[in-house]
Amino acid sequence: MARSLLRRARKDKGVSSVEYIIILVLVALTGIAVFKIFGGQIKTKMTTANTTMQNDVNPQ
C-alpha cells in the first residue's frame, strides 16, 4: 500500500501542461473581456494624450 501511495504522489507532483493551458486560456479570456469593456475609454484617453503631446511639445 505504501508503494502505491508513493507512486501516486510522484505522479501527481507538479502542474501538468493541461492545467497550464487552462490557466492561459482563462487569463486570455479575462484580458479580452477587459479590453472589450474598457477599450473605448482607453482609446479616448490615449487620443487625448496624443493630441496634448502634439500641441504642447515643440520639437527642437
C-alpha positions in Angstrom: 0.0 0.0 0.0 2.8 2.4 0.8 4.3 1.8 -2.6 1.0 2.7 -4.4 0.8 5.9 -2.3 4.4 6.8 -3.2 3.7 6.2 -6.9 0.6 8.4 -6.8 2.5 11.1 -5.0 5.1 11.1 -7.7 2.5 11.0 -10.5 0.5 14.0 -9.1 3.6 16.1 -8.4 3.6 19.5 -10.1 1.2 21.1 -12.6 0.6 19.4 -15.9 0.7 21.2 -19.2 -3.1 20.8 -19.5 -3.5 22.9 -16.3 -1.1 25.5 -17.7 -3.2 25.7 -20.9 -6.4 26.1 -18.9 -4.9 28.9 -16.9 -3.6 30.6 -20.0 -7.0 30.4 -21.7 -8.6 31.9 -18.6 -6.1 34.8 -18.5 -6.6 35.4 -22.2 -10.4 35.5 -21.9 -10.2 37.8 -19.0 -7.9 40.1 -20.9 -10.2 40.1 -23.9 -13.2 40.9 -21.7 -11.4 43.8 -20.0 -10.4 45.3 -23.4 -14.0 45.0 -24.7 -15.4 46.7 -21.6 -12.8 49.4 -21.2 -11.5 49.7 -24.8 -13.4 52.8 -25.7 -12.3 54.6 -22.6 -8.6 53.6 -23.1 -8.8 54.8 -26.8 -10.3 58.2 -25.7 -7.6 58.7 -23.1 -4.8 57.7 -25.5 -6.2 60.0 -28.2 -6.3 62.9 -25.7 -2.8 62.3 -24.5 -1.6 62.1 -28.2 -3.3 65.4 -29.1 -1.9 67.1 -26.0 1.6 65.9 -26.8 1.4 67.1 -30.4 0.0 70.5 -29.4 2.2 71.2 -26.3 5.6 69.8 -27.2 7.7 71.8 -29.6 10.4 69.8 -31.4 13.9 71.4 -31.3 
